[in-house]
Amino acid sequence: MSKVPTAEEREAAERKADELEARQAQVEAPIDFVTFVLSLGSTALMHLGAAPPELFEGGQMPPANVPLAKQTIDLLAMLEEKTAGNLSGEEEQLLTQLLYDLRMRYVGAVK
């Protein structure tokens, strides 16, 4: 015969379940357009060798990969073109500014 949990045990179990659910919600937060664009921008920065070294294991940044950086920048440019007229003002400004910054860094990396 199984034991019936006490009120305290039920409350403790509910608190644990709530905490677990809150942690999962943080990890599984939905990705919106801004998060997606920033993720691609971070990837391009990493490929350009411009990401902070402390982000990498042992503080060692991998070598730059300019062709992959260009591919990611081109992908962002395609997104800009395909989403024209469908973005909020903030989203459009973010994408425009990010592309400008990444293109300038790319030109500097190619020289």
N, C-alpha and C positions, 0 to 999 in steps of 0.2 A: 504494500500500500504506500502511495507516495504522500509525502508530507505537504500540507497546505502552507504556503508561504505566509509569514506574518505581514502585517501592514508595513512595518519598517523594511522588510525584505523586498516587498513589492515596490515601495517608494525608491529604494536604492536601485533596483533593477530599472525602473522607469528613468531615473536620473542618468544612469549609465547609457541607456538606449538613447536618451536625448542628447547626451554629450557625443556619442558616436555619430548620430545623425547630423549634428552640427559640424563635426570634423569632416564628414563625408561631403557635406554641402560646400564647405570651403574648397575641398580638393576638386569636386566635380562641378564647380561653378560654370555656368554656360559661357561659351565663348561668343563674344559679340564681334562686330566688325572692327572696332578699335583694338581689341585684344589681338585679333588675328593679324591686323596690319603691324602692330608693334612687335609681334612675334616674328613676322617676316623681316622687319627692320633689324631686330636683334640678330637674326641669322645672317643677314647681309653684313652687319658690323663685325660679327665673328669671322666671317670669310675674308673681310678686308684687314683683319688683324687689329681691329680697333676696339674690341671688347675688353673690359677690365680683366687683367690676369687673375685677380682673386676669384673670379667665377669658375676657374678651371682647377682641377685636381692638382695639388702641389704648386699652385700658382704659375704653372707652365701653360702658356697659351699655345694652341696648335699653330703651325705655320699658316700664313695667309693663303687663300685660294681665290685669286682674283676672278677666274672664270665662273666659279660658283657664285661669287658676289654679284657679278654682272647678271647671271641668270635670275637671281632673286630680285635684283633691281628691275629687270625687265618684267618679271612677274608682277611686281607692284605697279609698274607703269601700265601693264595690261589691265589690272584691276581698276586703276584710275580711269582708263578709257572706257571700260565696260560698265562702270558704275556712274558715269557722268550723268548728272541730273537726278540721281537717285540717293544721294548722300545728304546727311544733315550738314549744316555749315561747319560744325566742329569736325566731323569726319572728313569732309573735303579739305579743310585747312590742314588737318593732321597729315593726310596722305600727300598733299602738295609739298608741305614743309619737309616731311620725311624723305620724299623722293629727291628734293633739292639737296638736302644734306648728304644723302647717300651718293648721289651723282658727283658731288664735289669731292667727296672722299675717294670715290672710284677714280676720278681723274688724277687725284694726287697719288694714288697707288700705282697707276699705270705709268706715270712719268719715269 
